[in-house]
Amino acid sequence: MKKQIAVIGLGRFGSSVALSLSRLGHEVLGIDSDECKVNEIVHEITHAVVADAKDEETLKALGIRNFDIAIVGIGLDIQSNILVSLMLKEIGVKKVVTKAQNPLHGKVLEKIGVDHIVYPERDMGIRVAHNLVTANFMDFIELSNEHSIIELKAPEKFIGKTLGQLNLRAKYGVSVMAIKKGEKIVVAPGADADIEKEDLLVIIGDNKMLAKLND
């Protein structure tokens, strides 16, 4: 399902997340006070604007409340990072995700109600992008800008069916490389392989098609 996502702060982390979300087919608004950073990404995502995210009226004018997710990628200025996160929560953004510098910073963000806290040293921007928009994605390996391998918890609509019945190659152009059934791994499963609750599917394919598996 296509989501509307705002990324505030277009440094290395923010731009990585914004570009990855855009490649997955989501509508992305990038916001930064640095015109150079905005210009670097403006043609790669849906919208990019030069704006001061610390100004609440500016955020409201951008319609930030209507976005499904707002990601705060502001880095070195911890005070601004916390202030913007707090304003987003008060404005009523459904899900606020914020980059934290360290565990203490993370605790402050928890206190103000941030929904998800990201520590860049542990989470690559690209992987974060996939996990934010698809709850069933357990892991992700990017092969190129267009293709990836994902580990997907079997969606409800897959359970009780065989791979032949699902016909994922014909419907989505993706291939199931393996099925993890608890401690057992079925490699190169055939058309008669059945999908059970709690199974994990290892799938390769086009990024946009992979994102549609949970639709």
C-alpha positions as CSV (number, residue, x, y, z in Angstrom):
1,M,0.0,0.0,0.0
2,K,1.4,3.4,-1.0
3,K,2.1,5.7,1.9
4,Q,2.8,9.4,2.3
5,I,6.1,9.9,4.2
6,A,7.9,13.1,5.2
7,V,11.7,13.0,5.8
8,I,13.0,15.9,7.8
9,G,16.8,16.4,7.5
10,L,18.4,15.2,4.3
11,G,21.8,14.2,5.4
12,R,23.3,10.8,4.7
13,F,20.7,8.9,6.8
14,G,17.7,11.0,5.7
15,S,18.5,11.0,2.0
16,S,19.1,7.2,2.1
17,V,15.7,6.6,3.7
18,A,14.0,9.0,1.4
19,L,15.5,7.6,-1.8
20,S,14.7,4.0,-0.7
21,L,11.1,4.8,0.1
22,S,10.7,6.6,-3.3
23,R,12.1,3.6,-5.1
24,L,9.5,1.4,-3.3
25,G,6.8,3.6,-4.9
26,H,5.8,5.7,-1.9
27,E,5.1,9.5,-1.9
28,V,8.0,11.2,-0.2
29,L,8.4,14.8,0.9
30,G,11.9,15.8,1.8
31,I,12.5,18.8,4.1
32,D,15.8,20.5,4.9
33,S,17.0,24.0,5.6
34,D,20.1,23.5,3.4
35,E,19.2,24.3,-0.2
36,C,22.1,22.3,-1.5
37,K,20.9,19.1,0.1
38,V,17.4,19.7,-1.2
39,N,18.7,20.3,-4.7
40,E,20.6,17.0,-4.6
41,I,17.5,14.9,-4.1
42,V,14.6,17.1,-5.6
43,H,14.4,15.1,-8.8
44,E,14.7,11.7,-7.1
45,I,11.6,11.9,-4.7
46,T,8.1,13.2,-5.0
47,H,8.7,16.6,-3.4
48,A,11.6,18.3,-1.7
49,V,11.4,21.7,-0.1
50,V,13.8,24.2,1.6
51,A,12.2,24.9,5.0
52,D,12.9,25.4,8.7
53,A,11.2,22.3,10.3
54,K,11.6,24.0,13.8
55,D,8.8,26.4,12.8
56,E,5.5,24.7,13.7
57,E,3.5,26.9,11.3
58,T,5.8,25.8,8.4
59,L,5.1,22.2,9.2
60,K,1.4,22.8,9.4
61,A,1.5,24.7,6.1
62,L,3.2,21.6,4.5
63,G,0.2,19.5,5.6
64,I,2.5,17.3,7.8
65,R,-0.4,16.1,9.9
66,N,-1.8,14.2,6.9
67,F,1.3,12.1,6.4
68,D,1.3,8.5,7.4
69,I,4.9,8.7,8.7
70,A,7.3,11.5,9.6
71,I,11.0,10.6,9.9
72,V,13.3,13.0,11.7
73,G,16.8,12.6,10.4
74,I,18.3,15.8,11.9
75,G,21.7,14.7,13.1
76,L,24.2,16.9,15.1
77,D,21.7,19.4,16.5
78,I,20.1,17.2,19.2
79,Q,17.9,20.1,20.5
80,S,16.4,20.6,17.1
81,N,15.9,16.9,16.7
82,I,13.9,16.7,19.9
83,L,12.0,19.9,19.3
84,V,10.8,18.8,15.8
85,S,9.9,15.3,17.1
86,L,7.8,16.8,19.8
87,M,6.0,19.2,17.4
88,L,5.2,16.3,15.1
89,K,3.6,14.4,17.9
90,E,1.7,17.4,19.1
91,I,0.5,18.2,15.5
92,G,-0.9,14.7,15.3
93,V,1.3,12.8,12.8
94,K,0.3,9.1,13.0
95,K,3.8,7.7,13.3
96,V,7.0,9.6,14.2
97,V,10.4,8.0,13.7
98,T,13.5,9.8,14.9
99,K,17.2,9.3,14.6
100,A,19.0,9.2,18.0
101,Q,22.7,9.9,18.6
102,N,23.0,7.7,21.7
103,P,20.9,5.8,24.3
104,L,20.4,8.8,26.5
105,H,19.1,10.8,23.5
106,G,16.9,7.8,22.8
107,K,15.4,7.8,26.3
108,V,14.4,11.5,25.9
109,L,12.7,10.7,22.6
110,E,10.9,7.8,24.3
111,K,9.6,10.2,27.0
112,I,8.1,12.6,24.4
113,G,6.3,9.7,22.7
114,V,8.3,9.0,19.6
115,D,6.9,5.9,18.0
116,H,10.2,4.4,16.7
117,I,13.8,5.3,17.5
118,V,16.6,4.6,15.1
119,Y,20.3,4.3,16.0
120,P,22.2,4.8,12.7
121,E,25.2,2.8,13.9
122,R,22.9,-0.2,14.1
123,D,20.4,0.4,11.3
124,M,21.2,1.2,7.7
125,G,18.8,3.7,6.2
126,I,17.7,1.4,3.4
127,R,16.7,-1.4,5.7
128,V,14.9,1.0,8.0
129,A,12.9,2.2,5.0
130,H,11.6,-1.3,4.2
131,N,10.8,-2.2,7.7
132,L,8.8,1.0,8.3
133,V,6.4,0.4,5.4
134,T,6.0,-3.4,5.6
135,A,5.6,-4.9,9.1
136,N,6.0,-8.4,7.8
137,F,9.5,-7.8,6.4
138,M,11.9,-9.6,8.7
139,D,15.1,-8.9,6.8
140,F,16.3,-7.3,3.6
141,I,19.3,-7.4,1.3
142,E,19.6,-4.9,-1.5
143,L,21.1,-6.4,-4.7
144,S,20.8,-3.3,-6.8
145,N,18.5,-0.2,-7.0
146,E,15.8,-2.4,-8.5
147,H,16.2,-5.8,-7.0
148,S,16.4,-7.3,-3.5
149,I,16.1,-10.4,-1.4
150,I,13.7,-10.2,1.5
151,E,12.7,-12.5,4.4
152,L,9.0,-12.2,4.7
153,K,6.7,-13.6,7.4
154,A,3.9,-15.4,5.5
155,P,1.0,-13.0,5.0
156,E,-2.4,-14.3,6.2
157,K,-3.6,-14.7,2.6
158,F,-0.7,-17.1,1.8
159,I,-1.4,-19.5,4.7
160,G,-2.9,-22.9,3.8
161,K,-2.0,-22.6,0.1
162,T,0.8,-24.1,-1.9
163,L,3.3,-22.1,-4.0
164,G,1.7,-23.4,-7.1
165,Q,-1.7,-22.0,-6.0
166,L,-0.1,-18.7,-5.1
167,N,1.7,-18.5,-8.4
168,L,3.9,-15.6,-7.2
169,R,6.1,-15.6,-10.3
170,A,3.2,-15.0,-12.6
171,K,1.4,-12.5,-10.4
172,Y,4.4,-10.5,-9.1
173,G,7.5,-11.6,-11.0
174,V,9.2,-12.8,-7.8
175,S,10.7,-16.2,-6.8
176,V,10.7,-18.0,-3.5
177,M,14.2,-19.2,-2.8
178,A,13.5,-20.9,0.5
179,I,10.9,-21.4,3.2
180,K,12.0,-21.4,6.9
181,K,9.7,-23.7,8.9
182,G,11.0,-23.2,12.5
183,E,14.5,-24.8,12.5
184,K,13.9,-26.5,9.1
185,I,14.8,-24.8,5.9
186,V,13.3,-25.9,2.6
187,V,15.6,-24.7,-0.2
188,A,14.3,-24.2,-3.8
189,P,10.8,-25.3,-2.8
190,G,8.6,-26.8,-5.5
191,A,5.0,-25.9,-6.5
192,D,3.6,-28.4,-4.0
193,A,5.3,-26.7,-1.0
194,D,2.6,-25.5,1.4
195,I,2.7,-22.3,3.4
196,E,1.9,-22.5,7.1
197,K,1.5,-20.0,9.9
198,E,4.8,-18.6,11.2
199,D,6.6,-19.7,8.0
200,L,9.3,-17.3,6.7
201,L,9.7,-16.9,3.0
202,V,13.0,-15.9,1.4
203,I,12.0,-14.1,-1.8
204,I,14.0,-12.4,-4.6
205,G,12.6,-9.9,-7.1
206,D,11.9,-6.4,-8.2
207,N,11.7,-3.9,-5.2
208,K,8.3,-2.5,-6.2
209,M,6.8,-6.0,-6.7
210,L,8.2,-7.2,-3.4
211,A,6.5,-4.2,-1.7
212,K,3.2,-5.3,-3.1
213,L,3.2,-8.8,-1.5
214,N,1.4,-7.5,1.6
215,D,-1.3,-5.6,-0.4
